[in-house]
Amino acid sequence: MPSLNDIDHFVVLMLENRSFDNLLGSLGDDINGLTGNETNPDGAGGTVKVWNAPVGPGDAWLPTPDPGELFTDINQQIGINSPPPLMNGFAKNYVAQGGAAKDIMHYFTPAQVPALTALARSYAVCDEWYASAPCQTWPNRFFVHAATANGYENNSPVHFPYDMPTIFNAIDGKAPNGWEIYFHDFPQALTLSKLWNHLDHFRPFAEFLEDAKYGHLPSYSFIEPRYFADTDWPNDMHPPHNITYGDQLVATIYHALRNSPCWEKTLLVVLFDEHGGCYDHVLPPKAVPPAAPREGQAFAFDRYGVRIPAVIVSPLIKRGTVLRAAPGTQPYDHTSIISTLRRRFGISQALTQRDEYAPTLEQVLNLDVLSNDDRDVVQALQSPASDNALALDQARLAPLNDMQTGLHEAAARLAPLIHGVSVADHIASLAGGFKPTVPTAASPGEVLPFIRNVLGKLLP
């Protein structure tokens, strides 16, 4: 059987805020998905059942409005506050966010996410991959990079500097082709101060496509989607963003790799940071805490978050593979990316206790020869006609979601670096409590000029 030594290029795309059941729960009988009979109490004496609607202009935006994703919201959704936890608080929590109870129980069919579905069926899907913590976006994205959230459960208030050692630092000089972080508008990974001396590794997504085309892929590529409405629609799948654009991004990345000279030695992993409040029926298990709690830490990070979609692609993977960790071991979570890279590039020292015990992706490589030469065309749905220029103009004026607000503040925290302040001095200043002024902005259209200005001067 092949091993991780047969892979020279690891590519990870991390999208936003969808549960496994929300996107892949109706994938087929061989996965732990939906039966169609799952319900939640609606908080008004009734129940709401999982449901789906035919593809239409409004359906791809569900759930609308944005569900609750704070640590406290997730505890209610899972049922931590009213044991035993039965995954029965999603609808009640969504009503508290101003949404209709039934909308949080909506799920998509394979026909509505055709690119992601095609890859899940043609290669491997993991139905036991959990968000690293029952927390918001930033903590879970920190876990995929650093195997810890440093004790922080939510995106805000921000706690710069985030100085955790990362897998990028660990593989620097050991992975023969290095690493790159490719982004569309603002890379959330840039919040990690251990990467501020490596700004030349942050590159626009268009350069990923070029690197794939000409066989110049690094050993590790991490891809961030478009978080803001701009000249194009967001493709992060963050509710209520249209999932079609995220599915199109999945197809674009797959075809770039499938047609690359690097294809035969590439492993692509498509993940989501957290469930974002979307319904899932599987109770998350206990987890190994990354480290001893820091002073004042409220949550021990000893529980995983809700399941998220995870699709793994390689010509060394048998069609229709369902990946699960060995019985009696820790399940897959975002730190499995770290443990996989550490094993492949000979890094014995774990970043934290979490990635030390995380299973690697080696077992998903289950073909002795490159026989999964699937040439099926992986296509996403076309953009809906209703998403015209006028609608995009309106989207640029929409209120910021919590993720976008956090990225705006992150850009402000980075701004002193473009005015000649050294990285070391800026980190010391932030650690001492310095908080740069955050320009007033209420919409993507107001935030993006500031972000572009900062990144344009900061990145090489």
N, C-alpha and C positions, 0 to 999 in steps of 0.2 A: 504493500500500500504506500501511497505517497506520504510525504511529511511536509512540515512547514518549510523545510529547506528547498522544496520545489516551488516556493512562492518568493519572487523577488520584489513584487510591488503590491502593497496593501493600500486599498482605497476605501475610505469611510465617508459616506454621506449621512449626516445627521439632520433629519427634518424635525418638525415641531408638533408636539401636543396632540397625538392621536393614540388611542389604545389599540391593542391587538384586535379586540372584537369589533371596534369601530371600522377598521379597514380590511381586516382579513378573517373576521369571525365566520364568514360564510364561504371560506375557501374550499372546504371539502370535508368528508367524513373521517379522513385520517389525521386531522388536527383537532386539538381541543378548542373548538369554536362554539358557536351559538347553535342551540337547538331550535330557536324561534319561540320558545316558551318562557324565556327569562323575563322577570318583572321587577319593578321597584315600586314601593309605596310613593304616592305623589304628595304626601303631606296634607292632603285635604280629605282623607278617608277613602280614597280610591287607589287603584294601581295603574301603572303604565307598562306596556309590553314593548319588547324590542320590535322594531319595524323598519321597513325600507320603502322607498318610493321610486318610481321610474326616474330615469335620468332626465332632469329638467334644469333650467337655468338657476332655480333657487335651491335645488337639492344639494348641489355640490358645495354650498356655503354652510350647510348645517354642521354643528349646532351654531345658531345665531341667537343671542349674543355670545360672546366669549364666556366659557364656563369658568367656575372657580378653580384655581390651581395653587392657592396658598397651602402651606402645611396644614393649617386648620381646616381648610376645605377638604383636602384629601382625607384627613382623618374622619371627617363626617361621611364622605363618600364610601369609604371602606367599612365604616362602622366601629372604629376604634373607641369612640366615646360612648357607645352603647353596646357593650359586649353581649354575646359573642359577635365578632365582626362577620357580616354576611354579605358584604358588597351591595347593600341595599339603601345607601344614602345618596345615590347620585341624583335622583329626580328631586328629592327634597332640597338638596344643596343647590341644584340648578334653578329652582324656583326662587331661591333667595338671591340669585344673581340677576333676576328679572327675566328669566327664560321660561318657556313652556315646558312642563315636566316631560312631555312625550319626546321633545326634541333631543334630549340628552340620551335617549334610548335608541335613537336612529343609528343604523349601520349602513355601510356601503356594500354592494355586491361586487363580484369580480368584474362584471361588465363596466362598473363605474370607476374602477382603478385598474384598467387593463394592463398597463406597463408593470406595475408592482406585482400584480397577479401572475402575469406571464413569467416573470423571473422567479417568483416563489414556486411555481409549478415546474419550470424548466430546470431549476437548480435546487436550492434548499431554502426552507423556511424554518424558523425556530419559534415554537409556540410556548416556550418557557424562558423567554428573555424578559427580564424585568428592568424597569427604570431603577437606577442605583439607590434611590431614596424616594420616600413619599413626599416629594418636595417640588418646587418650582423649576423653571428652565435652567437658571444659572447654576444652582447646585448640581443638577444632573449633568450639565455640560462640563462642569469642573471634574466630575467623576471620570468622564471618558478621557480627560487629559491628565488628571492628577491623582485619581483613585481616592479622592476625598473632596468634600465641600468645605473643609476647614471649620465645620461646626455650624454653618449657616444654612437655614432651612428655606429661605426665600430670596428672590432677586434683590429686594430692597428691605430696609435701607442698605445701601452699598457699604462695603467694608474695605475699601482700597487701603493699602496694596494687598492684592491676592497673591501671596508670595510662595504658594505651594510649588515644590519641584514637579516637573511634568515629564511625560513620556517623551516629549520632543527633546528635552535636555538629556534624558537618559540614553536615547539612541544617537545623539549627536556624536559623530566620529566613529560610530559602530555600525550603523546602517550604511552600506557602501554608497548608496545613491541619495542619502540624506532625507530630508523631509520638507514638505511645503504645506502651507495652509492656504487654500484657495477660497475666495469669498466673492459675493455679489455686491453688497453695499457696505456692510460693516461686520468684521469678524469678531464674534463674541469672545473668541480665544484670546484676543488682544487685551482683554482685561487681566490676564495673568502676567504679573510683573517679571517673572523669570524668563519671559519671552521678549522683553523690551530691548534686549541687546541682540536680538535676532530678527530685526524688522525686515530684512531682505528676504525672509521666508514667507512673508504675507503677500499673496499675489492675486490678481483678478481671475475670476473663473474662466474667462476667455483664454488665459494662458494654460489652464489645465487642458483644455481641448487641443491646443497646439502641442503641448508636451505629449499627450496621448498619441496624437497623429504622427509625430515624428519619432516616437519611441524614446522620449526623454523623461519618462515618469520617474519621480523619486521613489525611494524605498517605501515611504509612507506619505500618502496624500490624505489630508482631511479637508472636506468640502463643506462650506456653509452656504445655505440658500439665501435667497433674497427675502429680507424681512420687511421691507417697506414698499408701498406702492410708489412707483416712480414713473419712468417712461415705459416700464413693464409692470405687470402685476406681481405681487409677492408669490413666491413659489415654495414657501416653507411649510404649507398645509396647516399653519396655526389657525384654529377657528377664530373668526368665521371666514378666513381666506379660502378661496376656491381651491379644492383639492386637485382639480385638473392640472393646474400649473405645476404643482409638485410632482404629479405623475409624469408630466412632460419632461421635467428635469431628470427624473429617474431614467426615462427612455433615452434622453440625450447622453447622459453619462454612460449608460450601458453600450450604446452604439459607438461612442468614442473609444471605449475600451475594446469592444468586440472587433473593431477595425484597426486596432493599434498593433504595432510590432511587438508590444509587451504583453499581448493578450494571454499567451500560453502560460505565463508565469505571474498572472495577476489574480488577486482575490478582492472582490468588491463586497462591501457590507453596507446595506441600507438600513438605517436605524432611525428611531425617533427619541428625542430626549426624555420625554415623559408623556403621560396619557392626556394631560391638559384638561382633566375633568370629564373626558368621554367615558361612557360606560364600558366596563369589562366585568366578566363574571367570576374570574379566578382570584382568590385571596392571595396576596403577596406573602411569601414566607419570611422567616427570620433571616437576618443577614449578619455577617461578621463585621463589627464596627471597624472603621479604618484605623482608629487609634483611640487612646484614652481621651475622654472629653476634656476640652479646654475649659478654663474657668468661665463660668456663666453660661455654658452650653446647655440648652434645654432638652435637646433630643440626642440620643446616643447613636443614631444612625445604625441601629441594629435591626431595622426592617427594610426590605426592598420596597420600591414603589410599584405601581400597577404595571401589568404587562404592556409591552409596546411591540409594534410590528418589527420583525428582524428578518431580512432576506439576505442570503449569502450566495455569491455568484462566482463560479470558476469553472473552466473546462475540466477540472479534476473532480467535479461533484456530479454524482449520479442524479439524473432527472427524477424529481419527486421526492427528494430527501427531506425528512423531517428531523431536525436537529434537536436533541435534548441532552442535558448533562447526565452523566452516569448516576444511577440511583445511589443515594447516600452521600452525594457530594453537593457542593454549592451549585445553584442554577446559574445560567448565563445572566450577566448584567453588563453594563458599559465597561467595567474594568476588565472584562474578557478581552477587549481590544488591547489593553495594556499587557495583560499576561501573554497574549499571543505574540505581540511584538517583542516582548522580553525574551520569550523562548526562541523565537526565530533569530534574533540578533545577539544571543548569548549574554543577556544581562541577568545575572543571578539575583541582584538586590531588588526586592520589591519596593514600590513607592510607598505602599501602606499595607496593613494586614488584609485589606479587602482584595487587592489584586494578587496578593500572595496565594489566596485560596480560590481565585476565580478560574474556572475552566478555560482552556484555550480552544481555538477553533480547529485544532489539528484533526480531530475526528471527522469533521465535515468533508475532508478530502478523502473520498472513498472510491476513486477510480484509479486503477493501476496505470492506465494510459489516458492520453488526452482525447477520450472518446466522446465526451459531451460537446460535440461541435455544433450545438444548436444554432441553426441559421434562421429560425423563425423571426420574422420581423416583430419587434416589440414596439407597439405603438400606443400612445396615450390618446385620449379623446381630443377632438379639436376644441379650441377656445370657443365658448358660447358667443353667439352674435350680440347678446346683450352687454357683453364686456367691451363696449366701444370706447372711443376716445373721451366722450362725455362722462361715461361711468368711471373711467380711470382718473379723470380730473376730479371727480367727486371723491374717489378713494383717497386721493392725495390730501383732501381736506378733512378726512375722518379723524376722530379722536385717536390718540396714540394708545396702543395696548401696553400692558405692563412691561413686556419684553422691549418694545420700542423705546419706552421711557427710560429703561435701564441703559440701553445702548446710547441714547442721547447723553445721559449723565456720564457714561464711560468715556465718550469722546471729550467731554469737558475735563475729565480727570487726566486725560492724555495731553490736552492742549499745551500745558507748559513745556512739554518736550520739544515742541516746534519753535520755541522761543529761546533755545540755547541752554536750557537747564539740563544737566547731565542726568542719566538714568539713576545713578546712585543717589544723587542729591534729591531727585524728585521722589524716589521711594522713601527716603528718610523724611521728607517733608510730609508726605501722605501718612506715613506711620505716626507722625507727630500730630496728626489731626487737621492738616491743611485741606481745605475743600475749595477748589477753584469754582468760580461762578459758572452756573449753568444757564446759558441763554434761554430766555423764555420762548417756548414753542409748544404748540398744542396739536400739531398734525404732522404727518410725514412730509408734506410739502414745505413746512417750516423747519423741520429738523435736518433734512437732507443737505441743504447748502452748507450748514455748519459742519456736518459729518464729512462732507466731501473736502471742505477746506482743511480740516484737521488731517485726514488721511492723505490728502494730496501733498501736504508738506511733511508729514511724518514718515511715510513709506518711501523707500528708494524709487 
